[in-house]
């Protein structure tokens, strides 16, 4: 019985020591660089909101590995009233482009 208890405790300690590195790894952003600049964003007006507690996220271009595809804008539920919605963006770095998805800050 004591050996089984010790084995369970060792197992729990092992899992808990892995939890911190895995959670910090998941928070890191992987950037995929594209050599071709994205096309100019399409202009569109947001439809009338149907619910309170949402913000409009503009449309954006996504890279499919060969070319850009347009993703229409959408309403995003407010995560917390104190946070601000940051629009999805393409950023130029060293003559290449990378995408940052829309997110709350």
C-alpha positions in Angstrom: 0.0 0.0 0.0 2.8 2.4 0.8 4.6 1.7 -2.5 1.4 2.4 -4.4 0.9 5.7 -2.5 4.5 6.8 -3.2 4.0 5.9 -6.9 0.9 8.1 -7.1 2.7 11.0 -5.4 5.7 10.7 -7.7 3.3 10.6 -10.7 1.5 13.8 -9.5 4.7 15.6 -8.9 5.9 14.7 -12.4 2.7 16.0 -14.0 2.8 19.2 -12.0 6.4 19.9 -13.0 5.5 19.5 -16.6 2.4 21.7 -16.4 4.3 25.0 -16.1 6.6 24.4 -19.1 3.8 23.2 -21.3 1.5 26.1 -20.5 4.3 28.6 -21.1 5.1 26.9 -24.4 1.4 27.1 -25.5 1.4 30.8 -24.9 4.3 31.4 -27.4 3.3 32.6 -30.9 4.6 30.7 -33.9 5.2 33.1 -36.8 5.0 31.9 -40.4 6.7 34.3 -42.8 5.4 35.0 -46.3 7.5 36.6 -49.0 4.5 38.1 -50.8 2.8 41.1 -49.3 -0.9 40.6 -48.5 -3.4 42.4 -50.8 -5.0 45.6 -49.6 -7.8 44.8 -47.2 -11.3 44.9 -48.6 -13.5 47.7 -47.1 -16.8 46.6 -45.7 -19.2 48.0 -43.2 -20.2 45.8 -40.2 -23.7 44.6 -40.2 -26.0 46.0 -37.5 -25.1 44.2 -34.2 -27.7 41.7 -33.1 -26.4 41.3 -29.5 -24.9 43.5 -26.8 -21.4 42.6 -25.7 -19.7 42.1 -29.0 -17.2 44.1 -31.0 -16.6 44.0 -34.8 -13.4 42.5 -36.0 -12.5 43.6 -39.5 -11.9 41.1 -42.3 -8.4 40.0 -43.2 -6.2 38.0 -45.6 -5.0 34.6 -44.6 -2.1 32.7 -46.2 -3.0 29.2 -47.4 0.5 28.2 -48.4 0.2 29.3 -52.0 -1.9 32.4 -52.0 -4.0 34.7 -49.9 -7.7 34.0 -49.0 -10.1 36.7 -47.7 -11.8 36.1 -44.4 -14.9 38.2 -43.8 -15.2 40.3 -40.7 -17.2 39.0 -37.7 -18.6 39.9 -34.4 -16.4 38.8 -31.4 -17.8 38.3 -27.9 -16.2 40.7 -25.4 -14.0 38.6 -23.1 -13.8 41.1 -20.3 -15.0 44.7 -20.3 -11.6 46.0 -19.3 -9.8 44.4 -22.3 -9.4 46.0 -25.7 -9.8 44.1 -29.0 -6.7 44.2 -31.2 -7.5 43.7 -34.9 -5.7 41.0 -36.9 -2.7 42.4 -38.7 0.1 41.6 -41.2 3.5 43.0 -40.2 6.5 43.5 -42.4 9.8 42.3 -41.1 13.0 42.0 -43.2 11.1 42.0 -46.5 8.8 39.3 -45.4 5.4 39.3 -43.8 3.8 37.6 -40.8 0.3 37.5 -39.5 -1.0 38.2 -35.9 -4.5 37.0 -35.2 -7.0 39.3 -33.6 -6.9 39.0 -29.8 -7.8 40.6 -26.5 -5.4 42.7 -24.5 
